[in-house]
């Protein structure tokens, strides 16, 4: 039985690393999406809150 050429082993290693990186990127992306949703929610709330305050208290700002 012949042994595998070295490049096959390195290709498998690279593919494994690639898969790991992709999985981490996907996990990271969903994390970023959550942060963006949360951040947008707070931003909208703050802007709306400021607008309501400004409307309610014309002399405050």
Backbone torsions as a table, in degrees:
resi	resn	phi	psi	omega
1	UNK	NA	127.6	179.3
2	UNK	-78.7	148.0	176.2
3	UNK	-86.4	156.0	-177.6
4	UNK	-64.1	145.6	172.0
5	UNK	-63.5	153.0	-175.4
6	UNK	-62.0	-36.2	-175.4
7	UNK	-64.7	-27.0	177.6
8	UNK	-64.4	-45.1	178.8
9	UNK	-61.1	-42.9	-178.7
10	UNK	-69.5	-34.6	177.1
11	UNK	-64.0	-41.5	178.6
12	UNK	-62.2	-42.3	179.4
13	UNK	-61.8	-46.0	-179.1
14	UNK	-62.2	-43.4	179.7
15	UNK	-62.1	-42.0	179.7
16	UNK	-62.9	-46.0	179.2
17	UNK	-61.5	-42.2	-179.9
18	UNK	-59.7	-46.9	-179.9
19	UNK	-60.6	-42.4	-179.6
20	UNK	-62.5	-44.5	-179.7
21	UNK	-62.9	-42.8	-179.6
22	UNK	-63.0	-44.0	179.7
23	UNK	-61.7	-42.9	179.5
24	UNK	-64.9	-39.4	179.3
25	UNK	-62.7	-42.5	179.3
26	UNK	-62.7	-44.2	179.9
27	UNK	-62.5	-43.0	-178.8
28	UNK	-64.5	-40.8	-179.8
29	UNK	-62.3	-44.7	-179.8
30	UNK	-63.7	-34.6	177.0
31	UNK	-63.8	-45.9	-179.8
32	UNK	-62.9	-41.6	179.4
33	UNK	-60.3	-43.6	178.5
34	UNK	-60.0	-45.3	-179.8
35	UNK	-61.8	-42.0	-179.4
36	UNK	-64.0	-44.1	178.8
37	UNK	-60.2	-46.3	-179.0
38	UNK	-63.0	-46.4	-179.3
39	UNK	-62.2	-42.4	178.8
40	UNK	-63.2	-41.7	179.0
41	UNK	-58.4	-48.3	-178.9
42	UNK	-66.2	-39.1	-179.7
43	UNK	-62.4	-48.7	179.4
44	UNK	-60.6	-42.9	-179.0
45	UNK	-62.2	-43.8	-180.0
46	UNK	-64.0	-45.3	-178.8
47	UNK	-63.0	-46.5	179.0
48	UNK	-63.3	-42.0	178.7
49	UNK	-60.9	-43.2	179.1
50	UNK	-64.6	-41.3	-179.7
51	UNK	-63.8	-43.1	179.8
52	UNK	-64.9	-43.3	178.7
53	UNK	-61.7	-44.5	-178.9
54	UNK	-63.2	-37.7	179.9
55	UNK	-71.5	-39.0	-177.2
56	UNK	-73.9	-37.2	-178.1
57	UNK	-120.9	83.9	-175.4
58	UNK	-58.9	-32.4	-176.2
59	UNK	-88.6	-2.7	-172.6
60	UNK	-73.3	-41.1	-171.4
61	UNK	-80.6	NA	NA
